[in-house]
């Protein structure tokens, strides 16, 4: 990423220990560290004019719908502002017409019952049309790691199981 850029890019970092820690795995090192010694973090981000980095999500989580890049975190950030939503996670799933589409998993606050139509309308007011999820799944809780990170691969599996 270049400092003057307002576009998203793949984040890289460089530290002395990053290359040393992977010396025992040459194939992994070649995939993770470029020829100039920069570690590919797997994150997507941007730098503002002051040099501050903003992480927009993981590269592997980016959804490509009809040639447009969709960052799940952007949709999740919007959903977290809805008064009835306790938590949200967005994943991409294959689609025959668009390549991929976003699917939103939402956890409502106790005693709240938002509808898919209500949430879609809420998102339409705040996001470009192609970013608005058309598929909604309501969950009581999210599958999480011990550190509290949502396990998106398990959400995708739930969709494939029907």
Residue, then its C-alpha position, 0 to 999 in steps of 0.5 A: x500500500x502506498x501512503x497517498x493511496x485511498x484504495x484498499x490493498x494487501x497489508x505487509x509488514x517486516x520484522x527481523x523475526x518474521x523471516x527467522x521464524x519460518x526458516x525451517x519451512x522453505x515452502x511456507x516462507x516463500x508463500x508468506x514472505x516476498x523477495x524483499x522480506x515483506x511478510x504477507x499478513x493476509x489482511x486488507x487495509x488502507x493508509x490515510x494521508x497521515x500514514x495511519x493504517x485501517x484494516x478492512x478485513x482478511x483477504x480470504x474473506x473478501x467477496x467478489x460479486x459480479x466483479x465488485x469487491x465486497x468487504x464483509x467487515x463493512x457490512x458487519x459494521x453497518x449491521x452493528x449500528x442497528x438497534x436490534x442487533x447484538x452481533x453480525x458476521x458476513x460470509x460469501x457463498x458461491x452464486x451461479x449468476x454473480x460469482x459470490x454473494x454476501x450472506x449475513x448471519x445476525x444475532x438479535x438482542x434479547x427481546x428483539x425480533x428484526x426481520x430480514x426485510x427490515x435489515x435489508x432496508x436498513x442496509x440499503x440506506x447505508x450501503x451500495x446496492x450490490x453490497x446488501x445481503x439478500x440472504x439472512x440467517x438468524x442465530x442464537x450465538x456464533x461459533x467462536x474460538x476460545x479467544x472469541x473470534x467468530x469461526x466463519x468457516x463453520x457459518x459457511x458449513x451451516x449454509x452448505x448443510x442447508 
